[in-house]
Amino acid sequence: MKSLTYDDLVALARRWEGRPLATVTGKVFGVGVARTGEVFFTPLSSGYGQSDGRKAAERFLERYNATGSLRPGDYADVTRNASYFVGMLIAATG
């Protein structure tokens, strides 16, 4: 498994921008990249974009690169957006 960098994550987000994605539980969301370079997610249910910042995304990647886990619960202590990051990774590999 190739380790993902933050730049890889941003490129992935740009690739999926404007296309609906789903979490492992089936919740639909969108992904985007802010002008600041932060990845953000917009749940269809609320319509409000959310991000917990680059540092949280980097902590997610650090754990993902170490474990390869696609279970959002494994990242609950590093980011509140784990289900969206995992959904984006699943879409990219599926």
QUIGI-V779398 format. One record per residue. SS is DSSP state (hx for helix, st for strand, lp for the rest). NEAR is the number of other ideal C-beta (glycine too) atoms within 8 Angstrom. D_CENTER is the distance of its C-alpha to the mean C-alpha in whole Angstrom. Layout:
BEGIN
SS;NEAR;D_CENTER
SS;NEAR;D_CENTER
END
This chain:
BEGIN
lp;4;18
lp;3;17
lp;5;15
lp;8;12
lp;7;13
hx;9;11
hx;6;13
hx;8;11
hx;13;8
hx;11;9
hx;8;11
hx;11;9
hx;13;8
hx;8;11
hx;7;12
hx;12;11
lp;10;12
lp;4;14
lp;6;14
lp;7;13
st;13;10
st;10;11
lp;12;10
lp;11;12
lp;5;15
lp;6;15
lp;10;13
st;9;13
st;14;10
st;11;10
st;13;8
st;11;10
st;10;11
lp;9;14
lp;3;17
lp;4;16
lp;7;14
lp;10;11
st;12;7
st;11;8
st;13;7
st;13;11
st;12;12
lp;10;15
lp;6;17
lp;6;17
lp;6;16
lp;6;15
st;7;13
st;10;11
lp;10;10
lp;8;11
hx;7;11
hx;8;11
hx;6;13
hx;12;10
hx;16;8
hx;9;11
hx;10;12
hx;14;9
hx;12;9
hx;8;13
hx;12;13
hx;13;11
hx;10;14
hx;6;16
hx;7;16
lp;7;14
lp;8;13
lp;7;11
lp;7;12
hx;11;10
hx;6;13
hx;9;14
hx;14;11
lp;7;13
lp;3;15
lp;9;12
lp;11;10
lp;6;10
lp;13;7
hx;14;6
hx;11;7
hx;13;4
hx;15;2
hx;14;6
hx;13;7
hx;13;5
hx;11;7
hx;10;10
hx;10;10
hx;9;11
hx;5;13
lp;4;15
END
